[in-house]
Amino acid sequence: MIRIFNDRGACLARANVSTDILQGVVSLSTGAWHDPQSDGTDRQGNPNVLTRDLGTSRLGQGSTAHTTLVEFSRIADD
């Protein structure tokens, strides 16, 4: 388990290290229900807590949900 975070928020997710994506890149599937802990960290791996809720521009209004900078840390096994 890891904690993925940035200045917008944090979520927990199960990690699987793979050579299928570039080193330093995290891929997190979408579709998790928002389930925040008391500190605001989402327990279900919802990537929406990590992304901006703004369009890409006034003209395009595209989603920025598929790219964001994050850090992560391993959660110690209990």
N, CA, C and O atoms as CSV, one atom per row, in Angstrom:
chain,resi,resn,atom,element,x,y,z
A,1,MET,N,N,0.844,-1.185,0.000
A,1,MET,CA,C,0.000,0.000,0.000
A,1,MET,C,C,0.881,1.237,0.000
A,1,MET,O,O,1.928,1.285,0.645
A,2,ILE,N,N,0.422,2.237,-0.746
A,2,ILE,CA,C,1.133,3.506,-0.781
A,2,ILE,C,C,0.156,4.653,-0.556
A,2,ILE,O,O,-1.053,4.516,-0.742
A,3,ARG,N,N,0.709,5.768,-0.156
A,3,ARG,CA,C,-0.035,7.020,-0.045
A,3,ARG,C,C,0.456,7.902,-1.183
A,3,ARG,O,O,1.641,8.226,-1.257
A,4,ILE,N,N,-0.453,8.289,-2.066
A,4,ILE,CA,C,-0.132,9.164,-3.187
A,4,ILE,C,C,-0.625,10.552,-2.803
A,4,ILE,O,O,-1.758,10.697,-2.345
A,5,PHE,N,N,0.213,11.581,-2.984
A,5,PHE,CA,C,-0.182,12.897,-2.492
A,5,PHE,C,C,0.451,14.024,-3.295
A,5,PHE,O,O,1.449,13.832,-3.990
A,6,ASN,N,N,-0.145,15.191,-3.184
A,6,ASN,CA,C,0.401,16.444,-3.681
A,6,ASN,C,C,-0.232,17.568,-2.871
A,6,ASN,O,O,-0.874,17.305,-1.853
A,7,ASP,N,N,-0.063,18.814,-3.304
A,7,ASP,CA,C,-0.594,19.921,-2.521
A,7,ASP,C,C,-2.114,20.025,-2.569
A,7,ASP,O,O,-2.692,20.815,-1.823
A,8,ARG,N,N,-2.774,19.255,-3.420
A,8,ARG,CA,C,-4.234,19.278,-3.513
A,8,ARG,C,C,-4.915,18.252,-2.618
A,8,ARG,O,O,-6.042,18.466,-2.173
A,9,GLY,N,N,-4.228,17.127,-2.350
A,9,GLY,CA,C,-4.854,16.081,-1.555
A,9,GLY,C,C,-4.012,14.822,-1.522
A,9,GLY,O,O,-2.847,14.818,-1.921
A,10,ALA,N,N,-4.632,13.744,-1.033
A,10,ALA,CA,C,-3.925,12.468,-0.892
A,10,ALA,C,C,-4.920,11.322,-0.979
A,10,ALA,O,O,-6.101,11.475,-0.664
A,11,CYS,N,N,-4.414,10.159,-1.416
A,11,CYS,CA,C,-5.237,8.952,-1.433
A,11,CYS,C,C,-4.345,7.741,-1.190
A,11,CYS,O,O,-3.126,7.799,-1.350
A,12,LEU,N,N,-4.976,6.662,-0.804
A,12,LEU,CA,C,-4.286,5.394,-0.574
A,12,LEU,C,C,-4.549,4.472,-1.764
A,12,LEU,O,O,-5.632,4.496,-2.348
A,13,ALA,N,N,-3.555,3.665,-2.118
A,13,ALA,CA,C,-3.721,2.728,-3.240
A,13,ALA,C,C,-2.759,1.558,-3.068
A,13,ALA,O,O,-1.746,1.658,-2.376
A,14,ARG,N,N,-3.094,0.468,-3.703
A,14,ARG,CA,C,-2.217,-0.700,-3.719
A,14,ARG,C,C,-1.237,-0.529,-4.866
A,14,ARG,O,O,-1.642,-0.220,-5.987
A,15,ALA,N,N,0.028,-0.724,-4.605
A,15,ALA,CA,C,1.062,-0.532,-5.629
A,15,ALA,C,C,1.460,-1.854,-6.262
A,15,ALA,O,O,1.491,-2.896,-5.607
A,16,ASN,N,N,1.761,-1.785,-7.544
A,16,ASN,CA,C,2.286,-2.908,-8.285
A,16,ASN,C,C,3.413,-2.363,-9.151
A,16,ASN,O,O,3.147,-1.672,-10.135
A,17,VAL,N,N,4.645,-2.652,-8.814
A,17,VAL,CA,C,5.791,-2.154,-9.575
A,17,VAL,C,C,5.886,-2.929,-10.876
A,17,VAL,O,O,5.819,-4.159,-10.883
A,18,SER,N,N,6.043,-2.203,-11.980
A,18,SER,CA,C,6.035,-2.831,-13.301
A,18,SER,C,C,7.024,-2.131,-14.231
A,18,SER,O,O,7.286,-0.936,-14.089
A,19,THR,N,N,7.561,-2.875,-15.169
A,19,THR,CA,C,8.411,-2.279,-16.198
A,19,THR,C,C,7.584,-1.840,-17.404
A,19,THR,O,O,8.145,-1.390,-18.403
A,20,ASP,N,N,6.260,-1.964,-17.323
A,20,ASP,CA,C,5.379,-1.592,-18.433
A,20,ASP,C,C,5.185,-0.082,-18.571
A,20,ASP,O,O,4.736,0.382,-19.619
A,21,ILE,N,N,5.512,0.688,-17.545
A,21,ILE,CA,C,5.433,2.144,-17.619
A,21,ILE,C,C,6.783,2.732,-17.232
A,21,ILE,O,O,7.607,2.050,-16.623
A,22,LEU,N,N,7.010,3.988,-17.581
A,22,LEU,CA,C,8.291,4.631,-17.322
A,22,LEU,C,C,8.600,4.747,-15.837
A,22,LEU,O,O,7.696,4.907,-15.016
A,23,GLN,N,N,9.873,4.666,-15.500
A,23,GLN,CA,C,10.300,4.865,-14.125
A,23,GLN,C,C,9.904,6.272,-13.693
A,23,GLN,O,O,10.079,7.225,-14.451
A,24,GLY,N,N,9.377,6.406,-12.492
A,24,GLY,CA,C,8.948,7.697,-11.968
A,24,GLY,C,C,7.519,8.074,-12.325
A,24,GLY,O,O,7.048,9.148,-11.953
A,25,VAL,N,N,6.821,7.191,-13.049
A,25,VAL,CA,C,5.440,7.442,-13.446
A,25,VAL,C,C,4.520,6.563,-12.604
A,25,VAL,O,O,4.809,5.388,-12.374
A,26,VAL,N,N,3.414,7.141,-12.149
A,26,VAL,CA,C,2.400,6.404,-11.402
A,26,VAL,C,C,1.136,6.373,-12.247
A,26,VAL,O,O,0.709,7.410,-12.756
A,27,SER,N,N,0.539,5.219,-12.399
A,27,SER,CA,C,-0.729,5.082,-13.113
A,27,SER,C,C,-1.790,4.679,-12.094
A,27,SER,O,O,-1.650,3.666,-11.409
A,28,LEU,N,N,-2.841,5.468,-11.999
A,28,LEU,CA,C,-3.900,5.212,-11.025
A,28,LEU,C,C,-5.231,5.181,-11.764
A,28,LEU,O,O,-5.621,6.171,-12.384
A,29,SER,N,N,-5.924,4.058,-11.702
A,29,SER,CA,C,-7.211,3.918,-12.388
A,29,SER,C,C,-8.252,4.848,-11.776
A,29,SER,O,O,-8.189,5.182,-10.593
A,30,THR,N,N,-9.207,5.257,-12.600
A,30,THR,CA,C,-10.295,6.110,-12.121
A,30,THR,C,C,-11.504,5.256,-11.764
A,30,THR,O,O,-11.565,4.072,-12.093
A,31,GLY,N,N,-12.457,5.873,-11.090
A,31,GLY,CA,C,-13.711,5.190,-10.795
A,31,GLY,C,C,-13.943,4.843,-9.342
A,31,GLY,O,O,-14.963,4.231,-9.022
A,32,ALA,N,N,-13.039,5.208,-8.446
A,32,ALA,CA,C,-13.219,4.884,-7.025
A,32,ALA,C,C,-14.187,5.867,-6.371
A,32,ALA,O,O,-14.216,7.043,-6.732
A,33,TRP,N,N,-14.973,5.393,-5.415
A,33,TRP,CA,C,-15.852,6.262,-4.638
A,33,TRP,C,C,-15.007,7.061,-3.662
A,33,TRP,O,O,-14.028,6.549,-3.117
A,34,HIS,N,N,-15.379,8.306,-3.441
A,34,HIS,CA,C,-14.661,9.160,-2.493
A,34,HIS,C,C,-14.996,8.711,-1.071
A,34,HIS,O,O,-16.163,8.685,-0.680
A,35,ASP,N,N,-13.974,8.362,-0.309
A,35,ASP,CA,C,-14.138,7.851,1.061
A,35,ASP,C,C,-13.015,8.415,1.928
A,35,ASP,O,O,-12.045,7.712,2.212
A,36,PRO,N,N,-13.135,9.694,2.357
A,36,PRO,CA,C,-12.034,10.326,3.090
A,36,PRO,C,C,-11.914,9.866,4.537
A,36,PRO,O,O,-12.909,9.615,5.216
A,37,GLN,N,N,-10.661,9.762,4.989
A,37,GLN,CA,C,-10.369,9.538,6.406
A,37,GLN,C,C,-10.540,10.875,7.129
A,37,GLN,O,O,-10.835,11.885,6.491
A,38,SER,N,N,-10.360,10.892,8.437
A,38,SER,CA,C,-10.504,12.125,9.215
A,38,SER,C,C,-9.506,13.201,8.796
A,38,SER,O,O,-9.792,14.388,8.952
A,39,ASP,N,N,-8.338,12.815,8.264
A,39,ASP,CA,C,-7.348,13.800,7.810
A,39,ASP,C,C,-7.551,14.216,6.353
A,39,ASP,O,O,-6.761,14.998,5.826
A,40,GLY,N,N,-8.604,13.705,5.689
A,40,GLY,CA,C,-8.901,14.053,4.306
A,40,GLY,C,C,-8.327,13.102,3.279
A,40,GLY,O,O,-8.690,13.188,2.106
A,41,THR,N,N,-7.435,12.188,3.678
A,41,THR,CA,C,-6.861,11.215,2.740
A,41,THR,C,C,-7.945,10.242,2.284
A,41,THR,O,O,-8.612,9.614,3.106
A,42,ASP,N,N,-8.113,10.124,0.974
A,42,ASP,CA,C,-9.113,9.204,0.446
A,42,ASP,C,C,-8.635,7.764,0.595
A,42,ASP,O,O,-7.504,7.445,0.228
A,43,ARG,N,N,-9.482,6.899,1.127
A,43,ARG,CA,C,-9.121,5.499,1.390
A,43,ARG,C,C,-9.237,4.598,0.165
A,43,ARG,O,O,-8.689,3.496,0.158
A,44,GLN,N,N,-9.940,5.049,-0.869
A,44,GLN,CA,C,-10.279,4.171,-1.995
A,44,GLN,C,C,-9.457,4.413,-3.258
A,44,GLN,O,O,-9.738,3.808,-4.293
A,45,GLY,N,N,-8.456,5.277,-3.200
A,45,GLY,CA,C,-7.621,5.522,-4.377
A,45,GLY,C,C,-8.280,6.396,-5.426
A,45,GLY,O,O,-8.032,6.230,-6.620
A,46,ASN,N,N,-9.123,7.332,-4.989
A,46,ASN,CA,C,-9.814,8.216,-5.920
A,46,ASN,C,C,-8.862,9.308,-6.419
A,46,ASN,O,O,-8.446,10.159,-5.632
A,47,PRO,N,N,-8.511,9.300,-7.704
A,47,PRO,CA,C,-7.554,10.274,-8.215
A,47,PRO,C,C,-8.085,11.707,-8.272
A,47,PRO,O,O,-7.304,12.642,-8.441
A,48,ASN,N,N,-9.393,11.893,-8.135
A,48,ASN,CA,C,-9.950,13.243,-8.184
A,48,ASN,C,C,-9.410,14.141,-7.078
A,48,ASN,O,O,-9.386,15.362,-7.235
A,49,VAL,N,N,-8.978,13.563,-5.967
A,49,VAL,CA,C,-8.444,14.376,-4.874
A,49,VAL,C,C,-7.077,14.953,-5.214
A,49,VAL,O,O,-6.590,15.832,-4.503
A,50,LEU,N,N,-6.445,14.477,-6.289
A,50,LEU,CA,C,-5.107,14.901,-6.673
A,50,LEU,C,C,-5.085,15.895,-7.834
A,50,LEU,O,O,-4.049,16.504,-8.103
A,51,THR,N,N,-6.212,16.067,-8.523
A,51,THR,CA,C,-6.240,16.866,-9.746
A,51,THR,C,C,-6.985,18.178,-9.553
A,51,THR,O,O,-7.771,18.334,-8.619
A,52,ARG,N,N,-6.720,19.131,-10.469
A,52,ARG,CA,C,-7.408,20.420,-10.449
A,52,ARG,C,C,-8.826,20.256,-10.976
A,52,ARG,O,O,-9.073,19.447,-11.870
A,53,ASP,N,N,-9.752,21.020,-10.424
A,53,ASP,CA,C,-11.132,21.001,-10.887
A,53,ASP,C,C,-11.375,22.224,-11.777
A,53,ASP,O,O,-12.314,22.992,-11.565
A,54,LEU,N,N,-10.502,22.383,-12.778
A,54,LEU,CA,C,-10.593,23.490,-13.733
A,54,LEU,C,C,-10.365,22.951,-15.129
A,54,LEU,O,O,-9.649,21.967,-15.316
A,55,GLY,N,N,-10.973,23.596,-16.107
A,55,GLY,CA,C,-10.751,23.215,-17.493
A,55,GLY,C,C,-9.353,23.608,-17.949
A,55,GLY,O,O,-8.670,24.382,-17.278
A,56,THR,N,N,-8.934,23.081,-19.075
A,56,THR,CA,C,-7.592,23.361,-19.594
A,56,THR,C,C,-7.454,24.798,-20.081
A,56,THR,O,O,-6.360,25.361,-20.040
A,57,SER,N,N,-8.556,25.401,-20.546
A,57,SER,CA,C,-8.545,26.797,-20.996
A,57,SER,C,C,-9.986,27.290,-21.094
A,57,SER,O,O,-10.925,26.497,-21.029
A,58,ARG,N,N,-10.155,28.594,-21.249
A,58,ARG,CA,C,-11.510,29.135,-21.438
A,58,ARG,C,C,-12.121,28.626,-22.737
A,58,ARG,O,O,-13.334,28.431,-22.820
A,59,LEU,N,N,-11.292,28.413,-23.744
A,59,LEU,CA,C,-11.786,27.960,-25.034
A,59,LEU,C,C,-12.094,26.463,-25.031
A,59,LEU,O,O,-13.197,26.051,-25.391
A,60,GLY,N,N,-11.126,25.659,-24.626
A,60,GLY,CA,C,-11.274,24.213,-24.727
A,60,GLY,C,C,-12.064,23.567,-23.609
A,60,GLY,O,O,-12.840,22.642,-23.851
A,61,GLN,N,N,-11.876,24.040,-22.386
A,61,GLN,CA,C,-12.528,23.462,-21.213
A,61,GLN,C,C,-12.332,21.949,-21.119
A,61,GLN,O,O,-13.192,21.238,-20.599
A,62,GLY,N,N,-11.186,21.458,-21.630
A,62,GLY,CA,C,-10.881,20.033,-21.536
A,62,GLY,C,C,-10.530,19.636,-20.107
A,62,GLY,O,O,-10.209,20.483,-19.273
A,63,SER,N,N,-10.594,18.383,-19.852
A,63,SER,CA,C,-10.288,17.848,-18.524
A,63,SER,C,C,-8.778,17.786,-18.299
A,63,SER,O,O,-8.020,17.399,-19.189
A,64,THR,N,N,-8.359,18.171,-17.105
A,64,THR,CA,C,-6.955,18.014,-16.720
A,64,THR,C,C,-6.779,16.801,-15.817
A,64,THR,O,O,-5.735,16.634,-15.187
A,65,ALA,N,N,-7.796,15.963,-15.759
A,65,ALA,CA,C,-7.813,14.852,-14.809
A,65,ALA,C,C,-6.819,13.747,-15.119
A,65,ALA,O,O,-6.542,12.924,-14.246
A,66,HIS,N,N,-6.277,13.695,-16.311
A,66,HIS,CA,C,-5.413,12.579,-16.669
A,66,HIS,C,C,-3.927,12.894,-16.593
A,66,HIS,O,O,-3.104,12.151,-17.129
A,67,THR,N,N,-3.579,13.992,-15.931
A,67,THR,CA,C,-2.176,14.296,-15.718
A,67,THR,C,C,-2.020,15.212,-14.509
A,67,THR,O,O,-2.699,16.233,-14.402
A,68,THR,N,N,-1.134,14.844,-13.615
A,68,THR,CA,C,-0.834,15.672,-12.461
A,68,THR,C,C,0.477,15.193,-11.841
A,68,THR,O,O,0.845,14.027,-11.978
A,69,LEU,N,N,1.164,16.083,-11.172
A,69,LEU,CA,C,2.399,15.710,-10.489
A,69,LEU,C,C,2.065,15.228,-9.083
A,69,LEU,O,O,1.281,15.861,-8.375
A,70,VAL,N,N,2.658,14.112,-8.682
A,70,VAL,CA,C,2.410,13.541,-7.356
A,70,VAL,C,C,3.717,13.009,-6.757
A,70,VAL,O,O,4.723,12.825,-7.443
A,71,GLU,N,N,3.651,12.781,-5.480
A,71,GLU,CA,C,4.692,12.042,-4.767
A,71,GLU,C,C,4.010,10.838,-4.143
A,71,GLU,O,O,2.783,10.785,-4.070
A,72,PHE,N,N,4.791,9.881,-3.697
A,72,PHE,CA,C,4.171,8.756,-2.991
A,72,PHE,C,C,5.126,8.243,-1.937
A,72,PHE,O,O,6.340,8.428,-2.014
A,73,SER,N,N,4.534,7.590,-0.947
A,73,SER,CA,C,5.332,6.963,0.111
A,73,SER,C,C,4.677,5.630,0.464
A,73,SER,O,O,3.456,5.477,0.424
A,74,ARG,N,N,5.515,4.696,0.804
A,74,ARG,CA,C,5.027,3.368,1.183
A,74,ARG,C,C,4.406,3.443,2.569
A,74,ARG,O,O,4.907,4.139,3.452
A,75,ILE,N,N,3.315,2.722,2.746
A,75,ILE,CA,C,2.660,2.619,4.053
A,75,ILE,C,C,3.141,1.337,4.688
A,75,ILE,O,O,3.063,0.270,4.079
A,76,ALA,N,N,3.636,1.431,5.904
A,76,ALA,CA,C,4.174,0.259,6.595
A,76,ALA,C,C,3.083,-0.798,6.772
A,76,ALA,O,O,1.933,-0.482,7.079
A,77,ASP,N,N,3.471,-2.061,6.572
A,77,ASP,CA,C,2.548,-3.173,6.788
A,77,ASP,C,C,2.266,-3.290,8.272
A,77,ASP,O,O,3.160,-3.143,9.105
A,78,ASP,N,N,0.981,-3.563,8.595
A,78,ASP,CA,C,0.603,-3.741,10.009
A,78,ASP,C,C,0.920,-5.117,10.503
A,78,ASP,O,O,0.666,-5.429,11.667
